[in-house]
Amino acid sequence: MAASGESLFLAHPPAQKPLISTGLSFRDACIHHIENHFHASRIYIVVSASLSKLDTYRSFESEIVKSIARVRRGIRPYTPWSDVLEVADDLCDTQPDLIIAVGGGSVTDGAKVASLAYANDAHTVEDLERLWAKSERASRIGFEAATRIASCRIPIIDVPTSLSGAEYTPTATAVDTRTNHNVTFRHLSMTSDLVVLDPELSILTPERVWFSSGIQTMDQLIEGICSDAPQESEETRKLLEHHLRLLLPNLLTTQKDNASLDARLHSLLAAPACFQALELGLGASHGIRHHLGPLGVGHGETSCVVLPAVLRFNYTYGSHELKSRLNRVRDAFWSEPLVAEALKAQGLTHEESDAADVVYAYIKLFGMPRSLAAVGVRREVFDFLPPNAHRDFWTQNNPVPLSTKDILMILEMVADDSSWPSFPSAKKARIVE
């Protein structure tokens, strides 16, 4: 039941979770649902290290201190398996009846994977590897294999402070600390139970993280629109386009007015569609960027670097149907007056631009890095990065089949800040059916 002043609705009806809460501060919403929805008395909290030091969060913790079983302050970037196992051991020790995750994507993914590990008695990296292998196999062959994995049994409240969208999906990524590979765990039970959206809390998020995580959500929406999902998925594509048009101007507004709570809330409300994008299928932007993270590149910054190059490659070598979907992405940018004005100021026109052009220009508006050199990745990684990225689940799902040489070509497009314009325009390139 919703509290007074709260809006409570399902993110993906008819699915029964997650519920989304808006209209209250995260403190008031969490306290209401702890008492009235989850009836929790032993709460395990995972909170970002920086947020845990702020009075806004500390006042919440002090309010529910008698119900707290333990607090984990911080999950390292990209969610290392060692951190996941520490949280899973905490869950074994404390036996909580509710998990609350407050922070960005690494905190969200850490809570989700730890919950799955706890449910499946995974206590070592070898256990975690077997669990990942089961979830990977289940994602390829269907529900029967997934039933061999025990479901998460501790409900989760997520309070996101960035725009990664991780709280809405039944997946989570974490880095195998033995190999430095970023892998994806998948199970339907991993989706959060309640997501509390507090735009005022998000003001505390560093601007670079806020903007880059917004680009990360944009990446997911675009790759979902461009996926090779069947024609029956047209309504879902239209939903993704709607959320893309919701995100683009509102994220830009938060750059001009950091304290615009309305624009922040609407940006946050674009992220739930990441679930539908995942259902349609992602592509090589996600497959490649998964392997940039362990090299020290921030979550959202990997999207800033890789997405335009993948879109240019797909537009150049994709089918006419794919080119049409990419043009729909381009048109979504030009349909928003605030965004169109900003694109024109960079010298673009609707008629002469493609999806890669507008995405590259949009990212540039936020001052985000747009090359591997800008994020400290040198050409030496070109020896091992293409084969690693080629094996990724989402790279294999790209609407244009890729070889390791193709991935190398994509990396060359964004090797440094002078590389991007040198790639031939898709308008002059052949279309490979």
C-alpha positions in Angstrom: 0.0 0.0 0.0 1.3 3.5 -0.9 2.0 6.0 1.8 0.4 9.4 1.8 1.9 11.5 -1.0 3.5 8.5 -2.7 2.9 7.2 -6.2 3.5 3.4 -6.4 3.3 1.5 -9.6 4.7 -1.5 -11.4 7.7 -1.0 -13.6 6.8 -3.8 -16.1 3.2 -4.9 -15.7 2.0 -7.6 -15.6 5.3 -8.6 -13.8 4.8 -8.1 -10.1 8.2 -6.6 -9.5 9.8 -4.2 -9.2 7.4 -1.6 -7.8 8.5 2.0 -8.3 8.0 4.6 -5.6 8.0 8.3 -6.3 6.8 11.4 -4.5 8.6 10.8 -1.1 12.1 11.2 0.1 14.0 7.9 0.0 14.1 8.0 3.9 10.3 8.3 4.2 9.6 5.8 1.4 12.0 3.2 2.8 10.7 3.5 6.4 7.1 3.2 5.2 7.8 0.0 3.2 10.1 -1.5 5.8 7.2 -1.4 8.2 4.1 -1.8 6.0 5.2 -3.9 3.0 8.2 -6.0 4.0 7.6 -6.1 7.8 11.4 -6.3 8.2 13.3 -6.4 11.4 16.8 -7.5 10.3 18.0 -5.3 7.5 21.2 -5.6 5.6 22.3 -2.3 3.9 24.7 -1.9 1.0 25.5 1.8 0.5 28.1 3.5 -1.6 31.1 4.6 0.4 30.8 8.3 -0.5 27.1 8.4 0.2 27.5 6.7 3.5 29.4 9.7 4.8 26.7 12.3 4.1 24.2 13.5 6.6 21.3 12.8 4.2 22.0 9.1 4.4 23.2 9.0 8.1 19.9 10.4 9.3 18.1 7.5 7.6 20.4 4.9 9.1 20.0 6.4 12.6 16.2 6.3 12.1 16.2 2.5 11.6 19.3 1.6 13.6 17.4 -0.9 15.8 16.4 -2.9 12.7 19.8 -3.0 11.0 21.6 -6.3 11.0 24.8 -4.9 9.3 25.9 -2.2 6.9 28.3 -2.7 4.1 29.9 0.6 3.1 31.0 0.5 -0.5 31.3 -1.9 -3.4 34.3 -1.4 -5.7 33.7 -0.3 -9.3 32.6 -3.1 -11.6 31.6 -5.3 -8.6 34.6 -7.6 -8.1 33.8 -11.2 -7.2 35.8 -10.8 -3.9 33.3 -8.0 -2.8 30.3 -10.1 -3.9 31.6 -13.1 -1.8 32.2 -10.8 1.3 28.5 -9.6 1.0 27.3 -13.2 0.5 29.2 -14.2 3.7 27.6 -11.3 5.5 24.2 -12.5 4.5 25.0 -16.0 5.9 26.2 -14.4 9.2 23.3 -12.0 9.7 20.3 -13.9 8.1 18.5 -10.6 7.1 14.9 -10.4 6.0 15.5 -7.4 3.7 18.4 -5.9 1.7 18.5 -2.2 1.0 20.9 -1.0 -1.7 21.7 2.7 -1.9 23.9 4.0 -4.6 25.0 3.4 -8.2 25.2 0.4 -10.5 28.1 -1.4 -8.7 26.2 -1.3 -5.4 23.0 -2.6 -7.1 24.8 -5.4 -9.0 26.7 -6.3 -5.9 23.6 -6.8 -3.8 21.9 -8.8 -6.6 24.8 -11.2 -7.3 25.5 -11.7 -3.6 21.8 -12.5 -3.0 21.9 -15.1 -5.7 25.2 -16.5 -4.4 23.7 -16.7 -0.9 20.6 -18.6 -2.2 22.9 -21.1 -4.0 25.4 -21.6 -1.2 28.2 -20.0 -3.3 31.1 -19.2 -0.9 34.2 -19.4 -3.1 35.2 -18.1 -6.5 34.9 -21.6 -7.8 31.3 -21.7 -6.5 30.6 -18.4 -8.1 32.1 -19.5 -11.4 29.8 -22.6 -11.4 26.8 -20.4 -10.6 27.7 -18.0 -13.5 28.1 -20.9 -15.9 24.6 -22.2 -14.9 23.0 -18.8 -15.4 24.8 -18.3 -18.7 23.7 -21.7 -20.0 20.1 -21.0 -18.8 20.0 -17.7 -20.7 20.9 -19.7 -23.9 18.6 -22.7 -23.6 15.7 -21.5 -21.5 13.7 -21.8 -18.3 14.3 -25.5 -17.7 18.0 -24.9 -17.0 17.2 -21.9 -15.0 15.1 -24.0 -12.5 18.4 -25.7 -11.5 19.4 -22.4 -9.9 17.8 -21.5 -6.5 15.9 -18.2 -6.6 17.0 -15.2 -4.5 14.9 -15.3 -1.3 15.7 -12.0 0.4 13.7 -9.0 -1.0 15.6 -6.0 -2.1 14.8 -2.3 -2.0 17.0 -0.3 -4.4 17.6 3.4 -4.1 19.4 4.3 -7.3 21.5 7.5 -7.3 22.6 7.1 -11.0 20.8 6.2 -14.3 22.4 2.7 -14.9 19.0 1.0 -14.8 20.5 -2.1 -13.2 17.7 -2.3 -10.6 15.1 -3.1 -13.3 16.8 -6.1 -14.9 17.2 -9.8 -13.9 20.9 -9.5 -14.7 24.0 -8.2 -13.0 27.6 -8.0 -14.0 30.6 -8.7 -11.8 34.4 -9.1 -12.5 36.1 -12.4 -12.0 39.0 -11.2 -10.0 41.2 -14.1 -11.2 40.9 -13.3 -14.9 39.7 -9.6 -14.8 36.8 -10.6 -17.0 33.5 -8.9 -16.6 30.7 -11.6 -16.7 26.9 -11.4 -16.5 24.8 -13.4 -14.1 21.1 -13.9 -15.2 18.1 -15.1 -13.2 14.6 -13.8 -13.1 14.6 -13.6 -9.3 17.4 -11.1 -9.3 15.1 -8.2 -10.2 14.7 -5.7 -7.3 11.4 -5.8 -5.4 11.0 -2.1 -4.8 12.8 0.9 -6.5 12.7 4.2 -4.7 13.3 7.2 -6.9 14.4 10.3 -5.0 15.6 13.0 -7.5 16.8 15.2 -4.6 19.1 12.4 -3.4 20.5 12.1 -7.0 21.8 15.7 -6.8 24.5 14.3 -4.5 25.8 12.1 -7.4 28.9 13.5 -9.1 27.9 15.1 -12.4 30.3 12.9 -14.4 28.7 9.8 -13.0 25.2 11.2 -13.5 25.8 12.1 -17.1 27.8 9.0 -18.1 25.2 6.7 -16.5 22.5 8.5 -18.5 24.6 7.8 -21.7 24.7 4.1 -20.5 20.9 4.0 -20.3 20.7 5.7 -23.7 23.1 3.0 -25.0 20.7 0.2 -23.8 17.6 1.9 -25.3 19.3 2.4 -28.6 20.7 -1.2 -28.8 17.3 -2.5 -28.0 15.7 -0.5 -30.8 18.3 -1.7 -33.2 18.2 -5.4 -32.2 17.2 -8.1 -34.6 14.1 -8.9 -32.6 11.2 -10.1 -34.7 8.6 -7.7 -36.2 6.2 -8.7 -33.4 8.4 -6.6 -31.1 7.4 -3.4 -32.8 5.3 -2.2 -29.8 8.3 -2.7 -27.6 10.5 -0.8 -29.9 8.0 2.1 -29.8 8.2 2.0 -26.0 12.0 2.2 -26.1 11.8 5.2 -28.5 9.4 6.9 -26.1 11.8 6.4 -23.2 14.7 7.6 -25.3 12.8 10.8 -26.1 12.0 11.1 -22.4 15.7 10.8 -21.4 17.4 12.9 -24.0 16.0 16.4 -23.2 15.7 15.8 -19.5 19.3 14.7 -19.1 20.3 17.8 -21.1 18.2 20.0 -18.8 20.0 18.6 -15.7 23.3 19.8 -17.3 21.9 23.3 -17.6 20.1 23.2 -14.2 21.6 20.7 -11.8 18.9 21.2 -9.2 15.9 20.6 -11.6 14.1 17.9 -9.7 11.5 17.5 -12.4 14.2 16.8 -15.1 16.0 14.5 -12.7 12.8 12.5 -12.0 12.0 12.2 -15.7 15.6 11.0 -16.4 15.2 8.4 -13.7 11.9 7.3 -15.1 13.5 6.5 -18.5 15.7 3.8 -16.9 13.0 1.1 -16.3 12.8 0.5 -20.1 16.3 -1.0 -19.9 14.4 -4.2 -19.0 12.5 -4.2 -22.3 15.8 -3.4 -24.1 17.4 -6.4 -22.5 14.4 -8.6 -23.6 14.8 -7.5 -27.3 18.6 -8.0 -27.1 21.6 -5.8 -26.8 24.6 -5.7 -29.1 28.3 -5.1 -29.6 28.4 -1.8 -27.7 27.6 -3.7 -24.6 29.7 -6.7 -25.5 32.8 -4.6 -26.1 32.4 -2.2 -23.2 32.0 -5.1 -20.7 35.7 -5.7 -21.3 36.8 -2.1 -21.0 35.6 -1.8 -17.5 38.2 -4.1 -15.9 40.8 -1.9 -17.6 39.7 0.9 -15.3 37.1 2.7 -17.5 33.9 3.9 -15.7 30.6 2.1 -16.4 29.0 4.9 -18.3 32.2 6.1 -19.9 32.5 2.9 -21.8 29.2 3.7 -23.5 30.5 7.2 -24.3 33.5 5.8 -26.1 32.1 2.7 -27.8 28.5 3.3 -28.8 29.0 5.8 -31.7 31.6 3.5 -33.3 29.3 0.5 -33.1 26.4 2.5 -34.6 28.7 3.7 -37.4 29.9 0.1 -38.1 26.3 -1.3 -38.0 25.0 1.5 -40.3 27.8 0.8 -42.7 27.7 -3.0 -42.9 24.1 -3.7 -41.8 21.0 -4.6 -43.7 18.5 -2.1 -45.1 16.2 -3.1 -42.2 18.9 -2.3 -39.6 19.7 1.0 -41.4 16.0 1.9 -41.1 16.0 1.2 -37.3 19.1 3.3 -36.9 17.4 6.2 -38.8 14.5 5.9 -36.2 17.2 6.4 -33.5 18.5 9.5 -35.3 14.9 10.8 -35.7 14.3 10.5 -32.0 17.1 13.0 -31.3 15.8 15.5 -33.9 12.2 15.2 -32.6 13.1 16.8 -29.3 13.5 20.7 -29.8 16.0 21.2 -27.0 18.2 18.4 -28.4 17.8 19.5 -32.0 18.9 23.0 -31.1 22.0 21.6 -29.4 22.8 19.4 -32.4 22.4 22.3 -34.9 24.8 24.4 -32.8 27.4 21.7 -33.5 26.8 22.0 -37.3 24.6 19.0 -37.8 21.5 18.8 -39.9 18.7 16.2 -39.8 19.1 15.3 -43.5 22.9 14.9 -43.4 23.4 13.2 -40.1 23.1 9.5 -39.1 22.6 7.8 -35.7 26.3 7.7 -35.0 26.7 11.5 -35.8 23.9 12.6 -33.4 25.0 10.2 -30.6 28.6 11.4 -30.9 27.5 15.0 -30.8 25.1 14.4 -27.9 27.8 12.8 -25.8 30.1 15.7 -26.6 27.6 18.1 -25.1 28.3 16.7 -21.7 32.1 16.8 -22.0 32.4 13.1 -21.8 35.4 11.2 -23.1 34.9 9.9 -26.7 38.1 7.9 -27.3 40.1 5.1 -25.7 43.0 7.4 -25.3 40.9 9.8 -23.3 40.1 7.1 -20.8 43.7 5.9 -20.5 43.3 2.8 -22.8 46.4 2.3 -25.0 46.7 0.4 -28.3 48.5 -2.4 -26.5 45.1 -3.8 -25.5 44.2 -4.3 -29.1 46.1 -7.6 -28.9 43.8 -9.2 -26.4 40.6 -7.0 -26.2 39.1 -8.1 -29.6 39.1 -11.8 -28.9 37.9 -11.3 -25.3 35.0 -9.0 -26.5 34.2 -11.4 -29.4 33.3 -14.1 -26.9 30.9 -11.9 -25.0 27.2 -12.9 -25.1 26.0 -9.5 -26.4 28.8 -9.2 -29.0 27.5 -12.5 -30.4 24.0 -10.9 -30.5 25.0 -7.9 -32.5 22.6 -7.3 -35.5 25.7 -7.4 -37.8 27.8 -10.5 -37.1 31.3 -9.5 -36.0 34.7 -11.1 -36.4 37.7 -10.2 -34.1 39.0 -8.1 -37.1 35.6 -6.2 -37.1 36.0 -5.5 -33.4 39.5 -4.2 -34.0 38.1 -1.9 -36.7 35.6 -0.5 -34.2 38.3 0.1 -31.6 40.5 1.8 -34.3 37.6 4.3 -34.9 37.9 5.5 -31.3 41.5 4.9 -30.6 42.2 8.6 -30.0 40.4 11.9 -30.5 41.6 12.2 -34.1 40.3 8.7 -35.2 36.6 9.3 -35.3 36.3 11.5 -38.4 38.6 9.3 -40.4 36.1 6.5 -40.6 34.3 6.6 -44.0 30.8 7.9 -44.0 28.2 5.2 -44.0 26.5 7.0 -46.9 29.4 6.1 -49.1 29.9 2.5 -47.9 28.4 -0.6 -49.2 25.5 -2.3 -47.4 26.2 -5.9 -46.8 23.0 -8.0 -46.7 
